[in-house]
Amino acid sequence: MGISRLVLHVGVHKTGTTTLQVAMREIRTQLRRHGVGFIDIKQMKKLPHEPAWAARLTADPAAVPLFQEELRELVAGECERVESASGRSVEQVLISNERMVGARMPSQVDYPVFRPLVEASITEVIEALDPGEVHVALYTRRQDRLIESCYLWEVQKGRSHGIREQFPFMDEPVIRYSALAARIAAIPRVGSVRVRPFEIIGAGAVAYLDDFLTNVGLQGAVDLSGLEPDLSANQSYSHPALQIALALNGRLETREERAGLRRILKTHLPASSHPAAVVLTGAERRHLLEIYRDENEHLFSTWMPDLPRDAYSTEAKTKELAATLSGENRVER
């Protein structure tokens, strides 16, 4: 296709991907003027043969060429708009889609290998677009918080189950981000992987977005004023809403009924005015932080060396990440 530089923002899930994608759509006109095309998950999900993509356990290998052709057409259309807006050839294309690490939320499918579909799904995208360079942006979230957030999302979607049903490996250090980053870096044609922690969003959505723009060389170059009031990540249930959902989800037969319950709970028992949902006990959280201590120190020292290696060790240390929006955490192969 003639793309000189392809940037793939692959997630993982529940690391601010919705916030980033909403914001990037808002500033798409500015990106195009800078010669950057942008494609996100909503556009890719509309491709007729997207279910054939290797991001799904049920993917159909025979239909992959059809998905790849649809993806090429989607990106080609965006490139035409970039050239029209900028008056020059497209410099790079950014695709933000957390399904590149697998379409399902982290769950029991991630044992014993965390995000097992990442190699195949990224490879199919690269092969479809045939870029000159490939760079990958990977975001992490402290494991206890990731487990909580993914579990709460499944409950919001209508499931009624215990957290250990979704994460039976909670007593083992399975969520190994450093290994995931290394596997991505080993994918043919991937030139670099930039790893960032979700927790820097504590500095504000606009600061988080500006740091994200480093992936396409536009940090500080795009007008982000007025964006923050329009950005909203997926809001979690409050604790009373969670308890009601767990009690009622299993009794509701249709998707519409579950969606109706979700609307009622978020309207009348919002997390903004009620106690936050409590999933893990203090002892469970401390246990998780301890079993991941060595893994996380390796993660930061290897992939985010400008940040404290103990940043995921305690609540206080993690909170400090919001003040550290600096540095290019990129490892060249």
Phi and psi in degrees as a GROMACS rama.xvg file:
@    title "Ramachandran Plot"
@    xaxis  label "Phi"
@    yaxis  label "Psi"
@TYPE xy
86.6854  14.4098  GLY-2
-73.7148  122.586  ILE-3
-79.566  -31.7589  SER-4
-143.195  122.932  ARG-5
-114.308  126.536  LEU-6
-113.06  123.891  VAL-7
-111.129  112.864  LEU-8
-92.4832  108.466  HIS-9
-102.458  6.37386  VAL-10
100.495  -147.307  GLY-11
-83.2292  176.95  VAL-12
-55.0751  150.723  HIS-13
61.5792  36.4433  LYS-14
-124.671  36.9002  THR-15
83.2417  16.4013  GLY-16
-63.5611  -39.8917  THR-17
-63.5988  -44.8528  THR-18
-57.462  -46.7943  THR-19
-64.3434  -42.5314  LEU-20
-68.8184  -40.5955  GLN-21
-59.8369  -45.8116  VAL-22
-65.4128  -42.2909  ALA-23
-64.9334  -34.0847  MET-24
-65.4744  -36.8662  ARG-25
-65.0714  -33.9968  GLU-26
-105.068  17.2073  ILE-27
-56.3768  -39.7179  ARG-28
-60.095  -42.5736  THR-29
-64.7633  -41.5773  GLN-30
-59.5329  -44.3573  LEU-31
-61.5746  -39.4454  ARG-32
-63.6969  -26.5615  ARG-33
-88.2105  4.8119  HIS-34
83.4319  20.101  GLY-35
-113.67  124.671  VAL-36
-92.374  149.916  GLY-37
-133.035  128.762  PHE-38
-127.06  137.445  ILE-39
-126.982  -178.769  ASP-40
-60.9875  -37.4031  ILE-41
-62.0424  -39.3148  LYS-42
-69.2098  -42.724  GLN-43
-68.2742  -33.5796  MET-44
-65.8976  -19.9614  LYS-45
-82.4175  -10.693  LYS-46
-66.0501  128.827  LEU-47
-53.9187  -36.8411  PRO-48
-105.043  21.9634  HIS-49
-58.7059  -34.3335  GLU-50
-62.3752  -14.8296  PRO-51
-79.5743  -15.4742  ALA-52
-61.0792  145.074  TRP-53
-67.2855  -1.92025  ALA-54
-67.1233  -14.0521  ALA-55
-108.538  144.11  ARG-56
-64.2432  -26.9015  LEU-57
-97.2195  18.3201  THR-58
-58.8506  150.338  ALA-59
-107.86  101.172  ASP-60
-55.2987  -31.5495  PRO-61
-66.0631  -26.2061  ALA-62
-97.9604  1.61089  ALA-63
-57.2586  -43.1132  VAL-64
-57.2927  -32.5398  PRO-65
-69.1507  -42.9587  LEU-66
-60.2689  -44.4829  PHE-67
-63.8149  -38.1481  GLN-68
-66.5188  -40.242  GLU-69
-64.2964  -39.1702  GLU-70
-65.0947  -42.5005  LEU-71
-59.3118  -42.1012  ARG-72
-65.9402  -40.0815  GLU-73
-61.7116  -47.4015  LEU-74
-68.6364  -37.5837  VAL-75
-61.7682  -40.2769  ALA-76
-62.7561  -41.4159  GLY-77
-65.5363  -39.2558  GLU-78
-62.0809  -37.6667  CYS-79
-62.8674  -39.8911  GLU-80
-68.0026  -37.3238  ARG-81
-63.4983  -46.0604  VAL-82
-63.7018  -36.6776  GLU-83
-67.5733  -39.0447  SER-84
-76.8575  -33.7085  ALA-85
-99.2884  -20.5021  SER-86
74.4622  16.5317  GLY-87
-148.243  173.056  ARG-88
-66.3277  152.361  SER-89
-64.2494  130.176  VAL-90
-87.8494  -38.1528  GLU-91
-161.187  156.826  GLN-92
-121.917  132.37  VAL-93
-110.095  124.775  LEU-94
-114.967  121.959  ILE-95
-112.82  110.203  SER-96
-156.844  107.251  ASN-97
-66.5571  -11.4234  GLU-98
-71.4776  -8.78426  ARG-99
-68.3803  -12.8943  MET-100
-101.85  8.46568  VAL-101
121.01  137.422  GLY-102
-71.8475  -27.4376  ALA-103
-86.1447  151.553  ARG-104
-58.9072  149.495  MET-105
-50.8268  132.387  PRO-106
-164.113  -156.575  SER-107
-61.7295  -20.1623  GLN-108
-67.4444  -13.212  VAL-109
-90.3117  10.6866  ASP-110
-108.395  131.58  TYR-111
-91.3479  -5.324  PRO-112
-107.493  124.788  VAL-113
-73.834  123.158  PHE-114
57.5204  63.8864  ARG-115
-67.7722  -14.837  PRO-116
-94.3187  1.69604  LEU-117
-62.6377  -41.6107  VAL-118
-62.4005  -47.8291  GLU-119
-67.1619  -42.3542  ALA-120
-69.4659  -40.305  SER-121
-68.3194  -40.744  ILE-122
-59.8556  -41.8297  THR-123
-65.0523  -34.7083  GLU-124
-68.7037  -45.1126  VAL-125
-61.7773  -45.0674  ILE-126
-63.6103  -34.3343  GLU-127
-67.9585  -38.1988  ALA-128
-99.5222  -20.1301  LEU-129
47.9882  58.1099  ASP-130
-79.8772  166.18  PRO-131
-73.9959  -42.2723  GLY-132
-130.156  151.222  GLU-133
-130.922  128.466  VAL-134
-129.736  142.134  HIS-135
-120.578  135.713  VAL-136
-109.421  121.634  ALA-137
-121.291  128.959  LEU-138
-110.962  142.035  TYR-139
-112.229  165.519  THR-140
-146.112  137.607  ARG-141
-50.6292  136.335  ARG-142
-58.1398  -40.5907  GLN-143
-63.9122  -38.7099  ASP-144
-72.8308  -35.9997  ARG-145
-63.2198  -45.9046  LEU-146
-58.9372  -46.6931  ILE-147
-59.0619  -49.6333  GLU-148
-64.7225  -42.9375  SER-149
-65.9928  -39.2095  CYS-150
-63.8503  -45.7768  TYR-151
-62.858  -35.0213  LEU-152
-65.1002  -41.0293  TRP-153
-63.7975  -38.3479  GLU-154
-65.3513  -42.3731  VAL-155
-61.9187  -31.5046  GLN-156
-77.3523  -5.91953  LYS-157
117.797  0.551434  GLY-158
-82.6803  152.269  ARG-159
-131.379  94.6192  SER-160
-154.923  171.81  HIS-161
-88.3829  156.317  GLY-162
-63.6591  -31.4219  ILE-163
-77.1282  -12.2239  ARG-164
-73.1906  -35.5636  GLU-165
-81.3981  -34.1416  GLN-166
-127.248  72.9155  PHE-167
-67.9597  -10.5775  PRO-168
-97.2928  22.1369  PHE-169
-60.371  -21.6042  MET-170
-93.1621  7.58796  ASP-171
-125.579  145.055  GLU-172
-78.664  72.1803  PRO-173
-86.1822  -33.8481  VAL-174
-79.0358  80.686  ILE-175
-101.582  95.1795  ARG-176
-65.8325  -37.0847  TYR-177
-62.4985  -40.6025  SER-178
-66.9783  -38.1632  ALA-179
-63.1753  -44.3433  LEU-180
-61.9489  -40.6902  ALA-181
-65.2911  -39.1246  ALA-182
-65.1291  -40.2104  ARG-183
-64.7626  -43.1481  ILE-184
-62.2178  -25.26  ALA-185
-85.5241  -7.22158  ALA-186
-66.3136  131.045  ILE-187
-52.2825  132.449  PRO-188
82.9948  -6.07124  ARG-189
-76.3749  120.778  VAL-190
-91.0944  -30.8075  GLY-191
-158.463  158.471  SER-192
-129.927  125.148  VAL-193
-107.396  120.351  ARG-194
-107.899  134.06  VAL-195
-138.849  148.197  ARG-196
-89.5051  134.493  PRO-197
-53.6043  -33.3509  PHE-198
-62.8668  -13.3761  GLU-199
-69.1006  -8.40047  ILE-200
-63.543  -14.966  ILE-201
-60.265  -18.6926  GLY-202
-79.6237  -4.88498  ALA-203
115.45  150.777  GLY-204
-63.3626  -37.4089  ALA-205
-67.5293  -41.994  VAL-206
-63.5133  -38.5463  ALA-207
-63.0172  -43.5937  TYR-208
-65.6294  -42.5133  LEU-209
-61.7415  -40.255  ASP-210
-63.951  -38.4501  ASP-211
-61.5828  -35.9893  PHE-212
-65.6416  -12.7217  LEU-213
-58.3108  -29.8644  THR-214
-61.2969  -25.9374  ASN-215
-115.964  17.4831  VAL-216
71.6226  24.3847  GLY-217
-118.967  18.1771  LEU-218
-61.3029  125.485  GLN-219
80.454  -0.559802  GLY-220
-105.368  -3.92889  ALA-221
-118.848  138.664  VAL-222
-75.4218  112.094  ASP-223
-108.03  7.18523  LEU-224
-63.2667  137.649  SER-225
83.5886  -1.75256  GLY-226
-77.6299  -40.0445  LEU-227
-55.6542  -40.9934  GLU-228
-63.9295  -19.7043  PRO-229
-93.3598  -5.03728  ASP-230
-94.8935  132.991  LEU-231
-148.722  118.013  SER-232
-73.5696  167.511  ALA-233
-63.0457  120.674  ASN-234
-82.2297  138.395  GLN-235
-83.6436  166.021  SER-236
-70.3629  152.261  TYR-237
-76.3524  170.583  SER-238
-65.4075  -44.8186  HIS-239
-64.1862  -34.7681  PRO-240
-65.2624  -39.4269  ALA-241
-61.2405  -44.7298  LEU-242
-63.0606  -40.212  GLN-243
-67.3826  -42.6702  ILE-244
-62.1424  -43.6886  ALA-245
-62.7056  -32.9353  LEU-246
-77.5287  -31.464  ALA-247
-104.364  -26.0742  LEU-248
-52.6133  -43.2539  ASN-249
-68.2975  -14.2227  GLY-250
-94.8646  -9.46046  ARG-251
-94.3804  133.417  LEU-252
-94.0656  -26.0892  GLU-253
-119.71  159.536  THR-254
-61.6804  -37.2667  ARG-255
-64.1261  -40.0452  GLU-256
-65.0339  -41.1858  GLU-257
-67.8842  -37.9323  ARG-258
-65.8781  -36.4774  ALA-259
-64.6749  -42.2463  GLY-260
-62.1048  -41.497  LEU-261
-59.4561  -43.9849  ARG-262
-63.0746  -42.5613  ARG-263
-63.0045  -46.2033  ILE-264
-64.9793  -40.2875  LEU-265
-73.1846  -26.8184  LYS-266
-78.5321  -44.2749  THR-267
-99.6294  -20.0324  HIS-268
-131.247  56.6052  LEU-269
-69.7899  150.375  PRO-270
-65.276  -22.0627  ALA-271
-69.797  -23.0525  SER-272
-127.171  4.73338  SER-273
-128.763  163.217  HIS-274
-56.5318  140.096  PRO-275
-64.1688  150.803  ALA-276
-60.798  133.65  ALA-277
-108.668  118.39  VAL-278
-112.725  -55.0426  VAL-279
-96.2048  140.339  LEU-280
-75.5436  165.15  THR-281
-58.7313  -39.5468  GLY-282
-66.0321  -41.141  ALA-283
-64.087  -40.9582  GLU-284
-64.4487  -45.482  ARG-285
-62.075  -38.4586  ARG-286
-62.8514  -44.5056  HIS-287
-63.8653  -43.127  LEU-288
-63.1733  -34.2822  LEU-289
-71.7195  -44.525  GLU-290
-69.5353  -20.4657  ILE-291
-99.8192  5.21021  TYR-292
-57.5256  -52.6205  ARG-293
-64.2604  -43.1057  ASP-294
-59.1193  -45.0614  GLU-295
-71.6882  -35.1215  ASN-296
-64.1245  -37.9151  GLU-297
-66.68  -40.3116  HIS-298
-56.8108  -50.6231  LEU-299
-72.761  -40.8068  PHE-300
-67.9864  -29.516  SER-301
-91.7894  -44.3019  THR-302
-107.919  -19.4423  TRP-303
-135.089  61.361  MET-304
-66.8012  -14.4963  PRO-305
-82.3586  -6.78673  ASP-306
-107.188  154.9  LEU-307
-59.0404  133.684  PRO-308
-68.6817  -16.8617  ARG-309
-101.634  22.3716  ASP-310
-62.9302  -23.5569  ALA-311
-104.119  19.4044  TYR-312
-87.5887  -32.1527  SER-313
-145.758  166.729  THR-314
-60.5591  -43.1387  GLU-315
-64.3244  -43.7375  ALA-316
-65.1375  -39.4839  LYS-317
-67.4406  -38.0678  THR-318
-61.1611  -30.6955  LYS-319
-67.7917  -16.6933  GLU-320
-62.1453  -26.7938  LEU-321
-61.6104  -21.9522  ALA-322
-95.6139  11.8231  ALA-323
-121.071  36.6421  THR-324
-74.4108  78.4119  LEU-325
-155.364  156.956  SER-326
92.9655  150.364  GLY-327
-101.123  99.1504  GLU-328
-87.0925  74.1834  ASN-329
-123.778  132.486  ARG-330
-113.027  117.094  VAL-331
-80.9386  142.862  GLU-332
